[in-house]
Amino acid sequence: MPGQIRGVVFDMDDTLYLERDYVRSGFHAVSEQLPDSGRAFSRLWEWFETGVRGDTFDRLLKAEPQWATRVTTAALVDVYRSHRPQIELLSPAAKLLAELQAVGISTGVLTDGPERAQRAKVDALGLKHHVDMVLMTDTLGREHWKPSEAGFIWMEEQLGLSAQQLVYIGDNPVKDFIAPKRRGWATVRLRLRGQLRFNLESTTVGSAAEHEVLSWEELSTWVWRWLRCETN
């Protein structure tokens, strides 16, 4: 494998930035639509911290029925997905992307999720200035979210690289690595404290990344070893 890798493709959510920061940003935007924004945010964040997922806005309107006369769950979801997120690239992520660009290594981002929300994140992070290609798989159709291979085929074609020349770096051990492994990509799970899926384990051998790292420093070491660009 060393020396073969010519392109590095990243997942976005909870890889290049912490997804909890996006959730916090979205909850602030939603709370501003309600009569008592402070109470609304406190409830939402408390539930999030205790593991509530999926029905948070329904819970909020049930807990505060007087607000349900002014706004619907669908409207709150729309605010959450369309708001301009207050998120930033993790500083070691920005550093590694800049270093890869400087030595001519192809870079990309391949991310799942509703297109509108993902586009807002891409814009907020300024990703188009940091990588060569960005693919929001929702633009191909919901059926082409991971673990579909379609996005990885698209990335190979756009970067002009074979599967054996590419590595995919993500955080989700259930879906991120199935398709790239099938195609012959190298795969790395970046497992950081603070990620929403930090404690999640792979369910099958096929879904597990080939390598797992616990810090950006360790990830950078792997990448430069593969590229034979390590500096001493």
MARTIMAR-484228 format. One record per residue (C-alpha): x, y, z; residue in three letters. Coordinates in steps of 0.05 Angstrom, whole numbers, plus 32768, in hexadecimal, padded with zeros to 4 digits. Example, Ala and Ser with C-alpha at 12.3 -4.5 7.8 and 13.67 -1.06 7.14 Angstrom:
+------+------+------+--------+
|   px |   py |   pz | tormar |
+------+------+------+--------+
| 80F6 | 7FA6 | 809C |    ALA |
| 8111 | 7FEB | 808F |    SER |
+------+------+------+--------+
REM end
This chain:
+------+------+------+--------+
|   px |   py |   pz | tormar |
+------+------+------+--------+
| 8000 | 8000 | 8000 |    MET |
| 8036 | 8035 | 8010 |    PRO |
| 8044 | 805E | 7FD3 |    GLY |
| 8003 | 804C | 7FAF |    GLN |
| 7FD6 | 807F | 7FD0 |    ILE |
| 7FCD | 80BE | 7FA5 |    ARG |
| 7F8B | 80D8 | 7FBF |    GLY |
| 7F6D | 80E2 | 8005 |    VAL |
| 7F21 | 80E8 | 800C |    VAL |
| 7EFF | 80FB | 804D |    PHE |
| 7EBB | 80F3 | 806B |    ASP |
| 7EA3 | 8137 | 8085 |    MET |
| 7E75 | 8130 | 80C1 |    ASP |
| 7E9C | 811F | 8101 |    ASP |
| 7EDB | 8117 | 80D8 |    THR |
| 7EF0 | 815C | 80C0 |    LEU |
| 7EC9 | 817F | 80F7 |    TYR |
| 7EA3 | 8167 | 8135 |    LEU |
| 7E5A | 815A | 8125 |    GLU |
| 7E44 | 816F | 816A |    ARG |
| 7E58 | 81B6 | 8157 |    ASP |
| 7E27 | 81B3 | 811D |    TYR |
| 7DF1 | 8199 | 814B |    VAL |
| 7DFE | 81D1 | 817C |    ARG |
| 7DFB | 8204 | 8144 |    SER |
| 7DBA | 81E7 | 8129 |    GLY |
| 7D9A | 81E6 | 816D |    PHE |
| 7DAB | 8230 | 8177 |    HIS |
| 7D8B | 8240 | 8134 |    ALA |
| 7D4D | 8218 | 8146 |    VAL |
| 7D48 | 8237 | 818B |    SER |
| 7D48 | 827D | 816E |    GLU |
| 7D05 | 826C | 814D |    GLN |
| 7CE4 | 825F | 8191 |    LEU |
| 7CCA | 828E | 81C7 |    PRO |
| 7CFD | 827A | 81FC |    ASP |
| 7D3C | 826B | 81D5 |    SER |
| 7D66 | 825E | 8213 |    GLY |
| 7D37 | 8229 | 822E |    ARG |
| 7D2E | 820A | 81EA |    ALA |
| 7D79 | 8203 | 81DF |    PHE |
| 7D85 | 81E8 | 8225 |    SER |
| 7D51 | 81B2 | 821B |    ARG |
| 7D6B | 819F | 81D6 |    LEU |
| 7DB3 | 819C | 81EC |    TRP |
| 7DA3 | 8175 | 822B |    GLU |
| 7D7F | 8140 | 8203 |    TRP |
| 7DB7 | 813D | 81D0 |    PHE |
| 7DEA | 8133 | 8207 |    GLU |
| 7DC1 | 80F9 | 8224 |    THR |
| 7DBE | 80D6 | 81E0 |    GLY |
| 7D7B | 80EC | 81C5 |    VAL |
| 7D7B | 80E9 | 8179 |    ARG |
| 7D47 | 80ED | 8141 |    GLY |
| 7D0A | 8108 | 8165 |    ASP |
| 7D28 | 8143 | 818A |    THR |
| 7CFB | 8179 | 816D |    PHE |
| 7CBD | 814E | 8178 |    ASP |
| 7CD1 | 8147 | 81C1 |    ARG |
| 7CDC | 8192 | 81C7 |    LEU |
| 7C96 | 81A4 | 81AD |    LEU |
| 7C77 | 816F | 81DA |    LYS |
| 7C9C | 818A | 8216 |    ALA |
| 7C88 | 81D2 | 8203 |    GLU |
| 7C43 | 81C9 | 81E3 |    PRO |
| 7C36 | 8214 | 81E2 |    GLN |
| 7C6F | 821A | 81AE |    TRP |
| 7C4D | 81E6 | 8182 |    ALA |
| 7C17 | 8219 | 8171 |    THR |
| 7C4C | 8245 | 8151 |    ARG |
| 7C7B | 8215 | 812E |    VAL |
| 7C7D | 81CD | 8115 |    THR |
| 7CB1 | 8197 | 811A |    THR |
| 7CB9 | 819A | 80CE |    ALA |
| 7CC8 | 81E4 | 80D2 |    ALA |
| 7CFC | 81DA | 8108 |    LEU |
| 7D1D | 81A3 | 80DF |    VAL |
| 7D1F | 81D3 | 80A4 |    ASP |
| 7D41 | 8208 | 80CE |    VAL |
| 7D73 | 81D5 | 80E8 |    TYR |
| 7D86 | 81BC | 80A3 |    ARG |
| 7D88 | 8200 | 8080 |    SER |
| 7DAC | 822A | 80B5 |    HIS |
| 7DF3 | 8242 | 80A8 |    ARG |
| 7E1B | 8217 | 80D8 |    PRO |
| 7E4E | 8234 | 8107 |    GLN |
| 7E83 | 81FE | 80FD |    ILE |
| 7ECD | 81FD | 80EC |    GLU |
| 7EFE | 81CB | 80D1 |    LEU |
| 7F26 | 81AA | 8108 |    LEU |
| 7F69 | 81CC | 8106 |    SER |
| 7F92 | 818C | 80FA |    PRO |
| 7F62 | 817C | 80C1 |    ALA |
| 7F6E | 81BF | 80A0 |    ALA |
| 7FB9 | 81B5 | 80A9 |    LYS |
| 7FBA | 8170 | 8089 |    LEU |
| 7F8F | 8186 | 804F |    LEU |
| 7FBE | 81C1 | 8041 |    ALA |
| 7FFA | 8194 | 8044 |    GLU |
| 7FDB | 8162 | 8014 |    LEU |
| 7FCA | 8199 | 7FE3 |    GLN |
| 8012 | 81B4 | 7FE8 |    ALA |
| 8030 | 8172 | 7FD0 |    VAL |
| 7FFC | 8167 | 7F99 |    GLY |
| 7FD4 | 812F | 7FB9 |    ILE |
| 7F8C | 812C | 7FA2 |    SER |
| 7F58 | 8138 | 7FD9 |    THR |
| 7F0D | 8131 | 7FDE |    GLY |
| 7ED2 | 8130 | 800D |    VAL |
| 7E99 | 80FD | 8006 |    LEU |
| 7E5F | 8108 | 8035 |    THR |
| 7E18 | 80EF | 8040 |    ASP |
| 7DDC | 8116 | 8059 |    GLY |
| 7DA5 | 8143 | 803D |    PRO |
| 7DC4 | 816E | 8007 |    GLU |
| 7DAE | 81B1 | 8023 |    ARG |
| 7DCB | 81A4 | 8067 |    ALA |
| 7E0B | 8186 | 804C |    GLN |
| 7E15 | 81C0 | 801B |    ARG |
| 7E0E | 81F2 | 8055 |    ALA |
| 7E44 | 81CB | 807B |    LYS |
| 7E72 | 81C9 | 803E |    VAL |
| 7E6B | 8214 | 8035 |    ASP |
| 7E75 | 8223 | 807F |    ALA |
| 7EB5 | 81F9 | 8080 |    LEU |
| 7ECE | 8217 | 803F |    GLY |
| 7EDD | 81D1 | 8026 |    LEU |
| 7EE0 | 81E3 | 7FDD |    LYS |
| 7F1F | 820C | 7FEE |    HIS |
| 7F3E | 81D1 | 8012 |    HIS |
| 7F31 | 8194 | 7FE5 |    VAL |
| 7F2E | 8184 | 7F9B |    ASP |
| 7EEA | 8162 | 7F9A |    MET |
| 7EAC | 8164 | 7FC7 |    VAL |
| 7E74 | 8132 | 7FBE |    LEU |
| 7E33 | 8136 | 7FE5 |    MET |
| 7E18 | 80F1 | 7FD5 |    THR |
| 7DD0 | 810B | 7FDB |    ASP |
| 7DDB | 812E | 7F97 |    THR |
| 7DE0 | 80E8 | 7F79 |    LEU |
| 7DA0 | 80D2 | 7F9C |    GLY |
| 7D90 | 80B9 | 7FE2 |    ARG |
| 7D9B | 8072 | 7FCB |    GLU |
| 7DE4 | 8083 | 7FBF |    HIS |
| 7DF5 | 8097 | 8006 |    TRP |
| 7E29 | 806A | 8026 |    LYS |
| 7E31 | 802F | 8025 |    PRO |
| 7E22 | 8036 | 7FDA |    SER |
| 7E60 | 8034 | 7FAE |    GLU |
| 7E45 | 806B | 7F80 |    ALA |
| 7E67 | 80A5 | 7FA3 |    GLY |
| 7EAA | 8081 | 7FA5 |    PHE |
| 7EA6 | 8071 | 7F5B |    ILE |
| 7E96 | 80BA | 7F4E |    TRP |
| 7ED2 | 80D0 | 7F77 |    MET |
| 7F01 | 80A0 | 7F53 |    GLU |
| 7EEA | 80BC | 7F10 |    GLU |
| 7EEF | 8105 | 7F25 |    GLN |
| 7F33 | 80FE | 7F44 |    LEU |
| 7F4C | 80D1 | 7F0C |    GLY |
| 7F67 | 809D | 7F3D |    LEU |
| 7F5C | 8053 | 7F46 |    SER |
| 7F3E | 8035 | 7F85 |    ALA |
| 7F83 | 801B | 7F98 |    GLN |
| 7F9E | 8063 | 7F98 |    GLN |
| 7F6A | 807D | 7FC9 |    LEU |
| 7F5D | 807E | 8013 |    VAL |
| 7F1C | 808F | 8036 |    TYR |
| 7F1D | 80AD | 807C |    ILE |
| 7EDD | 80AE | 80A4 |    GLY |
| 7EBE | 80A4 | 80E9 |    ASP |
| 7E82 | 8076 | 80E1 |    ASN |
| 7E95 | 802C | 80E9 |    PRO |
| 7E50 | 8015 | 80D2 |    VAL |
| 7E4B | 8034 | 808C |    LYS |
| 7E88 | 805E | 8079 |    ASP |
| 7EB8 | 8027 | 8065 |    PHE |
| 7E8E | 7FF1 | 8044 |    ILE |
| 7E8E | 800D | 7FFD |    ALA |
| 7ED6 | 8026 | 7FF9 |    PRO |
| 7EEF | 7FE4 | 8015 |    LYS |
| 7EC8 | 7FBE | 7FE0 |    ARG |
| 7EE8 | 7FE9 | 7FAA |    ARG |
| 7F2E | 7FE1 | 7FC5 |    GLY |
| 7F39 | 8024 | 7FE7 |    TRP |
| 7F63 | 8028 | 8026 |    ALA |
| 7F37 | 803B | 8061 |    THR |
| 7F45 | 805E | 80A3 |    VAL |
| 7F17 | 806B | 80DD |    ARG |
| 7F27 | 80AC | 8101 |    LEU |
| 7F0D | 80A0 | 8148 |    ARG |
| 7F0D | 80DF | 8171 |    LEU |
| 7EEF | 80ED | 81B6 |    ARG |
| 7EB4 | 811B | 81AC |    GLY |
| 7E9C | 80F8 | 816D |    GLN |
| 7E54 | 80E1 | 8171 |    LEU |
| 7E68 | 809A | 815D |    ARG |
| 7EA7 | 8094 | 8186 |    PHE |
| 7E8D | 8058 | 81AC |    ASN |
| 7E6D | 8037 | 816F |    LEU |
| 7E8D | 7FF7 | 8157 |    GLU |
| 7E8C | 7FD6 | 8113 |    SER |
| 7E56 | 7FA2 | 810B |    THR |
| 7E79 | 7F77 | 80D6 |    THR |
| 7EBF | 7F6D | 80BB |    VAL |
| 7EA8 | 7F8D | 807A |    GLY |
| 7E94 | 7FCD | 809D |    SER |
| 7ED4 | 7FD6 | 80C5 |    ALA |
| 7F0B | 8004 | 80AC |    ALA |
| 7F4E | 7FE4 | 809F |    GLU |
| 7F70 | 8015 | 80CE |    HIS |
| 7F58 | 803C | 810A |    GLU |
| 7F7A | 807A | 8127 |    VAL |
| 7F6B | 80A1 | 8166 |    LEU |
| 7F87 | 80E5 | 8153 |    SER |
| 7F95 | 8112 | 8118 |    TRP |
| 7FDF | 810C | 8128 |    GLU |
| 7FDA | 80C0 | 8120 |    GLU |
| 7FB1 | 80C9 | 80E0 |    LEU |
| 7FE4 | 80F8 | 80C3 |    SER |
| 801C | 80C6 | 80D1 |    THR |
| 7FF6 | 8090 | 80AB |    TRP |
| 7FE8 | 80BE | 8070 |    VAL |
| 802F | 80D5 | 8067 |    TRP |
| 804A | 808F | 806F |    ARG |
| 801D | 8079 | 8035 |    TRP |
| 8031 | 80B4 | 800B |    LEU |
| 807B | 80AD | 801A |    ARG |
| 807C | 80F7 | 8029 |    CYS |
| 808E | 80F2 | 8072 |    GLU |
| 80BD | 8128 | 808A |    THR |
| 80ED | 811E | 80C4 |    ASN |
+------+------+------+--------+
REM end
